[in-house]
Amino acid sequence: MPFDRTRALTHRIAAFLLAYPDGELLERLPLLRAGCAELPTAQRDPLLELVHHLEVTPLLAAQQHYVETFDLRRRCCQYLSYWTTGDTRNRGRAIVDFKRIYRAAGVLPPEDELPDHLTVVLEFAATTDQERGTALLVDHHAGLTLLAEALRDQGTVYARGVEAVLTTLPAPTPEVLRSAKRIAATGPPQEAVGMTGPLHPFGGPR
């Protein structure tokens, strides 16, 4: 698969913007805004809305909004395997699979976040292995679609970040749409999860 710069840049910017906001992220916002300007409209506009939100919102308020959005609502979970596994044992296997894919690409899974978190997968796709990373996103297209829908229902600008990611993926297949419908009907596993901190880079080679 040829390298897609637009996809990589979209994933890189979204990885930062969908992470827990902190002082370091605020310092990066001018660079992220400049990066958005290089993207086509479909990716640029939604990401710029999220950049603007973080520029004009006091940090404490932005952090509270993030926690209320992602940590306190199961329907807004960013852990991709959470959408597709129905019990702890299955989710454990899915997480092992994520780690295996990262190691096969020559990097260590991050220690400070679970490997199936959307920001981690986006970082991997943008900076390490676009083909494998994009494949992970495509495999979890149904969950991403439901996440975007849940965020829109909450009226949060974070929906725009996930929508930007979805524009970089192939149109959902009928199977993906059926899967999303099925997950929406049954709901994700009843397990409390959340993001405890900002994005962290992958480790070095094995």
LUMMAR-142053 format. One record per residue: x, y, z of N, C-alpha, C in turn; residue number from 1. Coordinates in nm, 2 decimals, always signed. Example, Ala and Ser with C-alpha at 12.3 -4.5 7.8 and 13.67 -1.06 7.14 Angstrom:
REM LUMMAR-142053
n.x, n.y, n.z, ca.x, ca.y, ca.z, c.x, c.y, c.z, i
+1.32, -0.57, +0.78, +1.23, -0.45, +0.78, +1.32, -0.33, +0.78, 1
+1.28, -0.22, +0.71, +1.37, -0.11, +0.71, +1.29, +0.00, +0.79, 2
This chain:
REM LUMMAR-142053
n.x, n.y, n.z, ca.x, ca.y, ca.z, c.x, c.y, c.z, i
+0.09, -0.12, +0.00, +0.00, +0.00, +0.00, +0.09, +0.12, +0.00, 1
+0.07, +0.21, -0.10, +0.16, +0.33, -0.10, +0.13, +0.43, +0.02, 2
+0.23, +0.50, +0.06, +0.21, +0.59, +0.18, +0.12, +0.70, +0.14, 3
+0.03, +0.73, +0.23, -0.07, +0.83, +0.21, -0.04, +0.94, +0.31, 4
+0.01, +1.05, +0.26, +0.05, +1.16, +0.35, -0.07, +1.23, +0.42, 5
-0.18, +1.25, +0.35, -0.29, +1.31, +0.41, -0.35, +1.22, +0.52, 6
-0.35, +1.09, +0.50, -0.40, +1.00, +0.60, -0.31, +1.01, +0.72, 7
-0.18, +1.00, +0.70, -0.08, +1.01, +0.81, -0.09, +1.13, +0.89, 8
-0.10, +1.25, +0.82, -0.11, +1.38, +0.89, -0.24, +1.39, +0.97, 9
-0.35, +1.34, +0.91, -0.48, +1.34, +0.98, -0.47, +1.25, +1.11, 10
-0.42, +1.14, +1.10, -0.40, +1.05, +1.21, -0.31, +1.10, +1.32, 11
-0.20, +1.17, +1.28, -0.11, +1.23, +1.37, -0.18, +1.34, +1.45, 12
-0.24, +1.43, +1.38, -0.31, +1.54, +1.45, -0.42, +1.49, +1.54, 13
-0.50, +1.40, +1.49, -0.61, +1.35, +1.57, -0.56, +1.27, +1.69, 14
-0.45, +1.21, +1.68, -0.39, +1.14, +1.80, -0.37, +1.24, +1.91, 15
-0.32, +1.35, +1.88, -0.29, +1.45, +1.98, -0.42, +1.51, +2.03, 16
-0.51, +1.55, +1.94, -0.63, +1.62, +1.98, -0.73, +1.54, +2.06, 17
-0.73, +1.40, +2.04, -0.82, +1.31, +2.11, -0.76, +1.26, +2.24, 18
-0.64, +1.31, +2.27, -0.58, +1.27, +2.40, -0.62, +1.37, +2.51, 19
-0.59, +1.33, +2.63, -0.63, +1.41, +2.75, -0.55, +1.54, +2.74, 20
-0.62, +1.66, +2.74, -0.55, +1.78, +2.73, -0.47, +1.82, +2.85, 21
-0.35, +1.87, +2.82, -0.26, +1.92, +2.92, -0.18, +2.03, +2.87, 22
-0.09, +2.09, +2.95, -0.01, +2.20, +2.91, +0.07, +2.18, +2.78, 23
+0.12, +2.06, +2.77, +0.21, +2.02, +2.66, +0.12, +2.03, +2.53, 24
+0.00, +1.98, +2.54, -0.09, +1.98, +2.42, -0.12, +2.12, +2.38, 25
-0.15, +2.21, +2.48, -0.18, +2.35, +2.45, -0.06, +2.41, +2.38, 26
+0.06, +2.38, +2.42, +0.18, +2.44, +2.35, +0.19, +2.39, +2.21, 27
+0.14, +2.27, +2.18, +0.15, +2.22, +2.04, +0.04, +2.27, +1.95, 28
-0.06, +2.34, +2.00, -0.18, +2.38, +1.92, -0.14, +2.46, +1.80, 29
-0.05, +2.56, +1.81, -0.01, +2.63, +1.69, +0.05, +2.54, +1.58, 30
+0.13, +2.44, +1.62, +0.18, +2.35, +1.52, +0.07, +2.26, +1.46, 31
-0.02, +2.22, +1.55, -0.13, +2.14, +1.50, -0.22, +2.22, +1.40, 32
-0.25, +2.34, +1.44, -0.32, +2.43, +1.35, -0.26, +2.44, +1.21, 33
-0.13, +2.46, +1.21, -0.05, +2.47, +1.09, -0.06, +2.34, +1.01, 34
-0.05, +2.23, +1.08, -0.07, +2.10, +1.01, -0.20, +2.08, +0.95, 35
-0.31, +2.13, +1.02, -0.44, +2.12, +0.96, -0.46, +2.19, +0.83, 36
-0.39, +2.31, +0.82, -0.39, +2.39, +0.70, -0.34, +2.32, +0.58, 37
-0.27, +2.21, +0.60, -0.21, +2.13, +0.48, -0.31, +2.02, +0.44, 38
-0.42, +2.01, +0.51, -0.51, +1.90, +0.48, -0.62, +1.94, +0.39, 39
-0.68, +1.85, +0.31, -0.81, +1.88, +0.24, -0.92, +1.91, +0.33, 40
-1.02, +1.98, +0.28, -1.13, +2.03, +0.36, -1.19, +1.92, +0.45, 41
-1.21, +1.80, +0.40, -1.28, +1.70, +0.47, -1.22, +1.67, +0.60, 42
-1.08, +1.67, +0.60, -1.01, +1.65, +0.73, -0.98, +1.78, +0.80, 43
-0.95, +1.88, +0.73, -0.90, +2.01, +0.79, -1.01, +2.07, +0.88, 44
-1.13, +2.08, +0.83, -1.23, +2.16, +0.90, -1.27, +2.09, +1.03, 45
-1.30, +1.96, +1.04, -1.33, +1.91, +1.17, -1.22, +1.91, +1.27, 46
-1.10, +1.89, +1.22, -0.98, +1.90, +1.32, -0.96, +2.04, +1.37, 47
-0.98, +2.14, +1.28, -0.97, +2.28, +1.32, -1.07, +2.32, +1.42, 48
-1.19, +2.26, +1.42, -1.29, +2.29, +1.52, -1.24, +2.24, +1.66, 49
-1.18, +2.13, +1.66, -1.13, +2.07, +1.78, -1.01, +2.16, +1.83, 50
-0.92, +2.20, +1.74, -0.81, +2.29, +1.78, -0.87, +2.42, +1.84, 51
-0.97, +2.47, +1.78, -1.03, +2.60, +1.83, -1.08, +2.58, +1.97, 52
-1.15, +2.47, +1.99, -1.21, +2.44, +2.12, -1.10, +2.44, +2.23, 53
-0.99, +2.38, +2.20, -0.88, +2.37, +2.30, -0.81, +2.51, +2.31, 54
-0.81, +2.59, +2.21, -0.75, +2.72, +2.22, -0.83, +2.82, +2.30, 55
-0.96, +2.80, +2.30, -1.04, +2.90, +2.37, -1.10, +2.86, +2.50, 56
-1.08, +2.73, +2.54, -1.13, +2.67, +2.66, -1.02, +2.67, +2.77, 57
-1.04, +2.72, +2.88, -0.94, +2.71, +2.99, -0.91, +2.57, +3.02, 58
-0.78, +2.54, +3.05, -0.73, +2.41, +3.06, -0.81, +2.32, +3.15, 59
-0.84, +2.37, +3.27, -0.92, +2.29, +3.37, -1.05, +2.26, +3.31, 60
-1.12, +2.35, +3.25, -1.25, +2.32, +3.19, -1.24, +2.22, +3.08, 61
-1.13, +2.23, +3.00, -1.11, +2.13, +2.89, -1.09, +1.99, +2.95, 62
-1.01, +1.99, +3.06, -0.98, +1.86, +3.12, -1.11, +1.80, +3.18, 63
-1.19, +1.88, +3.24, -1.32, +1.83, +3.30, -1.41, +1.78, +3.19, 64
-1.42, +1.86, +3.08, -1.50, +1.81, +2.97, -1.45, +1.68, +2.91, 65
-1.32, +1.66, +2.90, -1.27, +1.54, +2.84, -1.31, +1.42, +2.93, 66
-1.29, +1.44, +3.06, -1.32, +1.33, +3.16, -1.47, +1.30, +3.15, 67
-1.55, +1.40, +3.15, -1.70, +1.38, +3.15, -1.74, +1.31, +3.02, 68
-1.67, +1.34, +2.91, -1.70, +1.28, +2.78, -1.66, +1.14, +2.77, 69
-1.53, +1.11, +2.79, -1.47, +0.98, +2.76, -1.46, +0.89, +2.88, 70
-1.44, +0.94, +3.00, -1.42, +0.85, +3.12, -1.55, +0.81, +3.19, 71
-1.65, +0.89, +3.18, -1.77, +0.87, +3.25, -1.89, +0.81, +3.17, 72
-1.86, +0.79, +3.04, -1.97, +0.74, +2.95, -1.92, +0.62, +2.87, 73
-1.97, +0.50, +2.90, -1.93, +0.38, +2.82, -1.95, +0.40, +2.67, 74
-2.05, +0.47, +2.63, -2.08, +0.48, +2.49, -1.98, +0.57, +2.42, 75
-1.89, +0.64, +2.49, -1.79, +0.72, +2.43, -1.65, +0.67, +2.46, 76
-1.64, +0.54, +2.47, -1.51, +0.47, +2.50, -1.42, +0.47, +2.38, 77
-1.29, +0.51, +2.40, -1.20, +0.51, +2.29, -1.12, +0.38, +2.29, 78
-1.14, +0.28, +2.37, -1.07, +0.16, +2.36, -1.14, +0.07, +2.26, 79
-1.08, +0.05, +2.15, -1.14, -0.01, +2.03, -1.19, -0.15, +2.05, 80
-1.12, -0.23, +2.12, -1.16, -0.37, +2.14, -1.28, -0.38, +2.24, 81
-1.31, -0.27, +2.31, -1.42, -0.27, +2.40, -1.55, -0.28, +2.33, 82
-1.55, -0.23, +2.20, -1.67, -0.23, +2.12, -1.70, -0.37, +2.07, 83
-1.60, -0.46, +2.06, -1.62, -0.58, +1.98, -1.60, -0.71, +2.07, 84
-1.56, -0.70, +2.19, -1.54, -0.81, +2.28, -1.64, -0.81, +2.39, 85
-1.70, -0.93, +2.42, -1.81, -0.93, +2.51, -1.78, -0.97, +2.66, 86
-1.65, -1.01, +2.68, -1.61, -1.04, +2.82, -1.46, -1.02, +2.83, 87
-1.42, -1.02, +2.96, -1.28, -0.99, +2.99, -1.18, -1.08, +2.92, 88
-1.21, -1.21, +2.91, -1.12, -1.30, +2.85, -1.10, -1.26, +2.70, 89
-1.21, -1.24, +2.63, -1.20, -1.20, +2.49, -1.13, -1.07, +2.47, 90
-1.15, -0.97, +2.56, -1.08, -0.84, +2.55, -0.93, -0.86, +2.57, 91
-0.90, -0.95, +2.67, -0.76, -0.97, +2.69, -0.69, -1.03, +2.57, 92
-0.75, -1.12, +2.50, -0.69, -1.17, +2.38, -0.68, -1.07, +2.27, 93
-0.78, -0.98, +2.26, -0.77, -0.87, +2.16, -0.66, -0.78, +2.19, 94
-0.63, -0.75, +2.32, -0.52, -0.66, +2.36, -0.39, -0.72, +2.33, 95
-0.38, -0.85, +2.35, -0.26, -0.93, +2.31, -0.23, -0.92, +2.16, 96
-0.34, -0.92, +2.08, -0.33, -0.91, +1.94, -0.27, -0.78, +1.90, 97
-0.32, -0.67, +1.96, -0.27, -0.54, +1.93, -0.12, -0.53, +1.96, 98
-0.08, -0.58, +2.08, +0.06, -0.58, +2.11, +0.14, -0.66, +2.01, 99
+0.09, -0.77, +1.97, +0.16, -0.85, +1.87, +0.18, -0.78, +1.74, 100
+0.08, -0.70, +1.70, +0.09, -0.63, +1.57, +0.20, -0.52, +1.59, 101
+0.20, -0.45, +1.70, +0.30, -0.35, +1.73, +0.44, -0.41, +1.73, 102
+0.46, -0.52, +1.79, +0.59, -0.58, +1.80, +0.64, -0.63, +1.66, 103
+0.54, -0.68, +1.58, +0.58, -0.72, +1.44, +0.63, -0.60, +1.36, 104
+0.58, -0.48, +1.40, +0.63, -0.36, +1.32, +0.76, -0.31, +1.38, 105
+0.81, -0.37, +1.49, +0.94, -0.34, +1.54, +0.94, -0.24, +1.65, 106
+0.82, -0.21, +1.72, +0.81, -0.12, +1.83, +0.75, -0.19, +1.95, 107
+0.78, -0.13, +2.06, +0.72, -0.18, +2.19, +0.59, -0.12, +2.21, 108
+0.49, -0.19, +2.26, +0.36, -0.12, +2.30, +0.39, -0.02, +2.41, 109
+0.31, +0.09, +2.41, +0.33, +0.19, +2.51, +0.30, +0.13, +2.65, 110
+0.37, +0.18, +2.75, +0.35, +0.12, +2.89, +0.24, +0.20, +2.96, 111
+0.21, +0.32, +2.92, +0.13, +0.41, +3.00, -0.02, +0.41, +2.95, 112
-0.05, +0.33, +2.85, -0.18, +0.33, +2.79, -0.21, +0.19, +2.73, 113
-0.33, +0.15, +2.73, -0.36, +0.02, +2.67, -0.34, +0.03, +2.52, 114
-0.30, -0.08, +2.45, -0.26, -0.07, +2.31, -0.38, -0.05, +2.22, 115
-0.50, -0.07, +2.27, -0.62, -0.06, +2.18, -0.68, +0.08, +2.19, 116
-0.62, +0.17, +2.26, -0.68, +0.31, +2.27, -0.67, +0.37, +2.14, 117
-0.77, +0.45, +2.10, -0.77, +0.51, +1.96, -0.65, +0.60, +1.94, 118
-0.61, +0.67, +2.04, -0.49, +0.76, +2.02, -0.36, +0.69, +1.99, 119
-0.35, +0.57, +2.06, -0.23, +0.49, +2.04, -0.23, +0.43, +1.90, 120
-0.35, +0.38, +1.86, -0.36, +0.32, +1.72, -0.33, +0.43, +1.62, 121
-0.38, +0.55, +1.64, -0.36, +0.66, +1.54, -0.21, +0.69, +1.54, 122
-0.15, +0.70, +1.65, -0.01, +0.73, +1.66, +0.08, +0.62, +1.58, 123
+0.04, +0.50, +1.60, +0.11, +0.39, +1.54, +0.09, +0.40, +1.38, 124
-0.03, +0.42, +1.34, -0.06, +0.43, +1.20, +0.01, +0.55, +1.13, 125
+0.02, +0.66, +1.21, +0.08, +0.78, +1.15, +0.23, +0.78, +1.15, 126
+0.30, +0.71, +1.24, +0.44, +0.73, +1.26, +0.52, +0.60, +1.25, 127
+0.45, +0.48, +1.25, +0.53, +0.36, +1.26, +0.49, +0.27, +1.14, 128
+0.37, +0.23, +1.12, +0.33, +0.14, +1.01, +0.19, +0.17, +0.97, 129
+0.19, +0.25, +0.86, +0.06, +0.30, +0.81, -0.04, +0.18, +0.77, 130
+0.02, +0.08, +0.70, -0.06, -0.03, +0.65, -0.13, -0.11, +0.77, 131
-0.04, -0.15, +0.87, -0.10, -0.22, +0.98, -0.19, -0.14, +1.06, 132
-0.15, -0.01, +1.09, -0.23, +0.08, +1.17, -0.37, +0.11, +1.11, 133
-0.37, +0.13, +0.98, -0.50, +0.16, +0.91, -0.58, +0.03, +0.91, 134
-0.52, -0.08, +0.90, -0.59, -0.21, +0.90, -0.66, -0.23, +1.04, 135
-0.60, -0.19, +1.15, -0.66, -0.19, +1.28, -0.78, -0.10, +1.28, 136
-0.77, +0.02, +1.23, -0.88, +0.11, +1.23, -1.00, +0.05, +1.14, 137
-0.96, +0.00, +1.03, -1.07, -0.06, +0.94, -1.14, -0.18, +1.01, 138
-1.06, -0.26, +1.08, -1.12, -0.37, +1.16, -1.21, -0.33, +1.26, 139
-1.20, -0.20, +1.31, -1.28, -0.15, +1.42, -1.37, -0.04, +1.37, 140
-1.40, -0.04, +1.24, -1.48, +0.06, +1.18, -1.61, +0.08, +1.24, 141
-1.68, -0.03, +1.28, -1.81, -0.03, +1.34, -1.80, +0.05, +1.47, 142
-1.70, +0.02, +1.55, -1.69, +0.08, +1.68, -1.66, +0.23, +1.67, 143
-1.58, +0.27, +1.57, -1.55, +0.41, +1.54, -1.68, +0.48, +1.50, 144
-1.76, +0.42, +1.42, -1.88, +0.48, +1.37, -1.97, +0.50, +1.49, 145
-1.98, +0.41, +1.58, -2.07, +0.42, +1.70, -2.01, +0.53, +1.79, 146
-1.88, +0.53, +1.80, -1.82, +0.63, +1.89, -1.85, +0.77, +1.84, 147
-1.84, +0.80, +1.71, -1.87, +0.93, +1.65, -2.01, +0.96, +1.67, 148
-2.10, +0.86, +1.66, -2.24, +0.89, +1.68, -2.27, +0.92, +1.83, 149
-2.21, +0.85, +1.92, -2.23, +0.88, +2.06, -2.18, +1.02, +2.10, 150
-2.07, +1.06, +2.04, -2.01, +1.19, +2.07, -2.10, +1.30, +2.01, 151
-2.16, +1.27, +1.89, -2.25, +1.37, +1.84, -2.37, +1.38, +1.93, 152
-2.42, +1.27, +1.98, -2.54, +1.27, +2.07, -2.51, +1.35, +2.19, 153
-2.38, +1.35, +2.24, -2.34, +1.43, +2.36, -2.32, +1.58, +2.33, 154
-2.32, +1.61, +2.20, -2.30, +1.75, +2.16, -2.16, +1.80, +2.18, 155
-2.06, +1.71, +2.18, -1.92, +1.75, +2.21, -1.85, +1.76, +2.08, 156
-1.76, +1.86, +2.07, -1.67, +1.88, +1.96, -1.58, +1.77, +1.93, 157
-1.56, +1.68, +2.03, -1.47, +1.56, +2.01, -1.52, +1.47, +1.90, 158
-1.65, +1.48, +1.87, -1.71, +1.40, +1.76, -1.64, +1.44, +1.63, 159
-1.60, +1.56, +1.61, -1.53, +1.61, +1.49, -1.40, +1.54, +1.47, 160
-1.33, +1.51, +1.58, -1.20, +1.44, +1.57, -1.21, +1.30, +1.51, 161
-1.31, +1.23, +1.56, -1.34, +1.09, +1.52, -1.39, +1.10, +1.37, 162
-1.47, +1.19, +1.34, -1.53, +1.21, +1.21, -1.41, +1.23, +1.11, 163
-1.31, +1.31, +1.15, -1.20, +1.33, +1.06, -1.12, +1.20, +1.03, 164
-1.11, +1.12, +1.13, -1.04, +0.99, +1.12, -1.13, +0.90, +1.02, 165
-1.26, +0.90, +1.04, -1.34, +0.82, +0.95, -1.33, +0.85, +0.81, 166
-1.30, +0.98, +0.78, -1.29, +1.02, +0.64, -1.17, +0.96, +0.57, 167
-1.07, +0.91, +0.65, -0.95, +0.85, +0.59, -0.97, +0.70, +0.56, 168
-1.08, +0.65, +0.60, -1.10, +0.50, +0.59, -1.20, +0.48, +0.47, 169
-1.19, +0.36, +0.42, -1.28, +0.32, +0.31, -1.43, +0.33, +0.36, 170
-1.52, +0.35, +0.27, -1.66, +0.36, +0.31, -1.70, +0.23, +0.38, 171
-1.78, +0.23, +0.48, -1.81, +0.11, +0.55, -1.89, +0.01, +0.47, 172
-1.85, -0.11, +0.48, -1.92, -0.22, +0.41, -2.05, -0.25, +0.47, 173
-2.14, -0.32, +0.40, -2.27, -0.36, +0.46, -2.24, -0.44, +0.59, 174
-2.14, -0.52, +0.59, -2.10, -0.60, +0.71, -2.07, -0.51, +0.83, 175
-1.99, -0.41, +0.80, -1.96, -0.31, +0.91, -2.09, -0.24, +0.96, 176
-2.18, -0.20, +0.87, -2.30, -0.14, +0.91, -2.39, -0.23, +0.99, 177
-2.39, -0.36, +0.95, -2.47, -0.45, +1.03, -2.41, -0.47, +1.17, 178
-2.27, -0.48, +1.17, -2.20, -0.49, +1.30, -2.23, -0.38, +1.39, 179
-2.23, -0.26, +1.33, -2.25, -0.14, +1.41, -2.39, -0.14, +1.47, 180
-2.49, -0.18, +1.38, -2.63, -0.19, +1.43, -2.64, -0.29, +1.54, 181
-2.57, -0.40, +1.53, -2.58, -0.51, +1.63, -2.52, -0.46, +1.76, 182
-2.40, -0.39, +1.76, -2.34, -0.34, +1.88, -2.43, -0.23, +1.94, 183
-2.49, -0.15, +1.86, -2.57, -0.04, +1.91, -2.69, -0.10, +1.99, 184
-2.74, -0.21, +1.94, -2.85, -0.27, +2.00, -2.82, -0.34, +2.13, 185
-2.70, -0.40, +2.14, -2.66, -0.48, +2.26, -2.58, -0.39, +2.36, 186
-2.51, -0.29, +2.30, -2.43, -0.21, +2.39, -2.29, -0.27, +2.41, 187
-2.19, -0.19, +2.44, -2.06, -0.24, +2.47, -2.06, -0.32, +2.60, 188
-1.95, -0.39, +2.63, -1.94, -0.47, +2.75, -1.96, -0.37, +2.87, 189
-2.02, -0.42, +2.98, -2.05, -0.34, +3.09, -1.93, -0.34, +3.18, 190
-1.83, -0.26, +3.14, -1.70, -0.26, +3.22, -1.65, -0.12, +3.22, 191
-1.61, -0.07, +3.33, -1.57, +0.07, +3.35, -1.42, +0.08, +3.29, 192
-1.41, +0.17, +3.19, -1.27, +0.20, +3.14, -1.26, +0.35, +3.12, 193
-1.14, +0.40, +3.11, -1.12, +0.54, +3.09, -0.98, +0.57, +3.06, 194
-0.95, +0.69, +3.01, -0.82, +0.73, +2.98, -0.76, +0.81, +3.10, 195
-0.64, +0.77, +3.14, -0.59, +0.83, +3.26, -0.48, +0.94, +3.23, 196
-0.44, +0.95, +3.11, -0.34, +1.05, +3.09, -0.32, +1.08, +2.94, 197
-0.23, +1.16, +2.90, -0.21, +1.20, +2.76, -0.14, +1.09, +2.68, 198
-0.14, +1.11, +2.55, -0.07, +1.02, +2.46, +0.08, +1.01, +2.50, 199
+0.13, +0.89, +2.49, +0.27, +0.86, +2.51, +0.32, +0.79, +2.38, 200
+0.44, +0.82, +2.34, +0.50, +0.75, +2.22, +0.53, +0.61, +2.25, 201
+0.55, +0.54, +2.14, +0.59, +0.40, +2.15, +0.73, +0.39, +2.19, 202
+0.77, +0.27, +2.24, +0.90, +0.24, +2.28, +0.99, +0.22, +2.16, 203
+1.12, +0.19, +2.18, +1.21, +0.17, +2.07, +1.20, +0.03, +2.01, 204
+1.29, +0.00, +1.92, +1.28, -0.14, +1.86, +1.30, -0.25, +1.97, 205
+1.25, -0.37, +1.93, +1.27, -0.48, +2.03, +1.41, -0.51, +2.05, 206
